[in-house]
């Protein structure tokens, strides 16, 4: 089990209240008649908390983001050649020489994602789907019936993934936050509660169904879905996901279990936290993975495997 340092408090959208967007530009009027604001046709209301998270910081200094482009494409000919970065701290170092950035959608700013997108970087949103943090503002949206035992990171708990009816609305809002920040892909974290002491009698099939549902939810919101770890279900889930993210397959000796992705020419983004890249890169590049070494804090530092 991999244990990371406790992250700072997150700020997921916490409820779904109606909100409105600003009115459109004014219409020209005759000189004798004062110009009136032109009313925009009715549009769907955004959840108030989501709208605040997405729009408030942008008005201070809003970059010209343009359309995010969704879902993120992964050309098969480039599957083994991606350069990638995984950073969950802030501020994000947008100068890192990488094609793909796996980032925390709460901590990254719209200005940072805009800067990366203008460089044609692919942005992957790191979203816990099988756990929640007690400090999350949306933690109260999870009823007591779905709250399980403590997970690996302090202050987090497993969720009962069998209750899709209760989890789907919260996860959909988290994915909408990703879309609003300009992400085109999502990596499903903590999608392996069945393999831990979650506090629920979760079976292999329960997890399989949930992970497929979350992947479908991501696609419905124009996000390319990726599987983070959950190595035990890779063979079954590889057809349902566009890419994989893996921690320490060399140290744990399970890199071969990720081959269903590599054989389908889908990206495998792999990280080791110890060891000399000159050693483990020989193994992972041979498998066709995009590999880096990182600190467990997942800050901006990285040591990538060099392609031939």
Secondary structure in CASP SS format (residue, H / E / C, confidence):
PFRMAT SS
TARGET T0000
AUTHOR 0000-0000-0000
METHOD secondary structure of the structure
MODEL  1
X C 1.00
X C 1.00
X C 1.00
X C 1.00
X C 1.00
X C 1.00
X C 1.00
X C 1.00
X C 1.00
X C 1.00
X C 1.00
X C 1.00
X C 1.00
X C 1.00
X C 1.00
X C 1.00
X C 1.00
X C 1.00
X C 1.00
X C 1.00
X C 1.00
X C 1.00
X C 1.00
X C 1.00
X C 1.00
X C 1.00
X C 1.00
X C 1.00
X C 1.00
X C 1.00
X C 1.00
X C 1.00
X C 1.00
X C 1.00
X C 1.00
X C 1.00
X C 1.00
X C 1.00
X C 1.00
X C 1.00
X C 1.00
X C 1.00
X C 1.00
X C 1.00
X C 1.00
X C 1.00
X C 1.00
X H 1.00
X H 1.00
X H 1.00
X H 1.00
X H 1.00
X H 1.00
X H 1.00
X H 1.00
X H 1.00
X H 1.00
X H 1.00
X H 1.00
X H 1.00
X C 1.00
X C 1.00
X C 1.00
X C 1.00
X C 1.00
X C 1.00
X C 1.00
X C 1.00
X C 1.00
X C 1.00
X C 1.00
X C 1.00
X C 1.00
X C 1.00
X C 1.00
X H 1.00
X H 1.00
X H 1.00
X C 1.00
X C 1.00
X C 1.00
X C 1.00
X C 1.00
X E 1.00
X E 1.00
X E 1.00
X E 1.00
X C 1.00
X C 1.00
X C 1.00
X C 1.00
X C 1.00
X C 1.00
X C 1.00
X C 1.00
X C 1.00
X C 1.00
X C 1.00
X C 1.00
X E 1.00
X E 1.00
X E 1.00
X E 1.00
X E 1.00
X C 1.00
X C 1.00
X C 1.00
X C 1.00
X C 1.00
X H 1.00
X H 1.00
X H 1.00
X H 1.00
X H 1.00
X H 1.00
X H 1.00
X H 1.00
X H 1.00
X C 1.00
X C 1.00
X C 1.00
X E 1.00
X E 1.00
X E 1.00
X E 1.00
X E 1.00
X E 1.00
X E 1.00
X C 1.00
X C 1.00
X E 1.00
X E 1.00
X E 1.00
X C 1.00
X C 1.00
X C 1.00
X C 1.00
X C 1.00
X H 1.00
X H 1.00
X H 1.00
X C 1.00
X C 1.00
X H 1.00
X H 1.00
X H 1.00
X E 1.00
X E 1.00
X E 1.00
X E 1.00
X C 1.00
X C 1.00
X C 1.00
X C 1.00
X C 1.00
X E 1.00
X E 1.00
X E 1.00
X E 1.00
X C 1.00
X C 1.00
X C 1.00
X C 1.00
X H 1.00
X H 1.00
X H 1.00
X H 1.00
X H 1.00
X H 1.00
X H 1.00
X H 1.00
X H 1.00
X H 1.00
X H 1.00
X H 1.00
X H 1.00
X H 1.00
X H 1.00
X H 1.00
X H 1.00
X C 1.00
X C 1.00
X C 1.00
X C 1.00
X E 1.00
X E 1.00
X E 1.00
X E 1.00
X E 1.00
X C 1.00
X C 1.00
X C 1.00
X H 1.00
X H 1.00
X H 1.00
X C 1.00
X C 1.00
X C 1.00
X C 1.00
X C 1.00
X C 1.00
X C 1.00
X C 1.00
X H 1.00
X H 1.00
X H 1.00
X H 1.00
X H 1.00
X H 1.00
X H 1.00
X H 1.00
X H 1.00
X H 1.00
X H 1.00
X H 1.00
X H 1.00
X H 1.00
X H 1.00
X H 1.00
X H 1.00
X C 1.00
X C 1.00
X C 1.00
X E 1.00
X E 1.00
X E 1.00
X E 1.00
X E 1.00
X C 1.00
X C 1.00
X H 1.00
X H 1.00
X H 1.00
X H 1.00
X H 1.00
X H 1.00
X H 1.00
X H 1.00
X H 1.00
X H 1.00
X C 1.00
X C 1.00
X E 1.00
X E 1.00
X E 1.00
X E 1.00
X E 1.00
X C 1.00
X H 1.00
X H 1.00
X H 1.00
X H 1.00
X C 1.00
X C 1.00
X H 1.00
X H 1.00
X H 1.00
X H 1.00
X H 1.00
X H 1.00
X H 1.00
X H 1.00
X H 1.00
X C 1.00
X C 1.00
X C 1.00
X C 1.00
X E 1.00
X E 1.00
X E 1.00
X E 1.00
X E 1.00
X C 1.00
X C 1.00
X C 1.00
X C 1.00
X H 1.00
X H 1.00
X H 1.00
X H 1.00
X H 1.00
X H 1.00
X H 1.00
X H 1.00
X H 1.00
X H 1.00
X H 1.00
X C 1.00
X C 1.00
X E 1.00
X E 1.00
X E 1.00
X E 1.00
X C 1.00
X C 1.00
X C 1.00
X C 1.00
X C 1.00
X C 1.00
X C 1.00
X C 1.00
X C 1.00
X E 1.00
X E 1.00
X C 1.00
X C 1.00
X C 1.00
X C 1.00
END
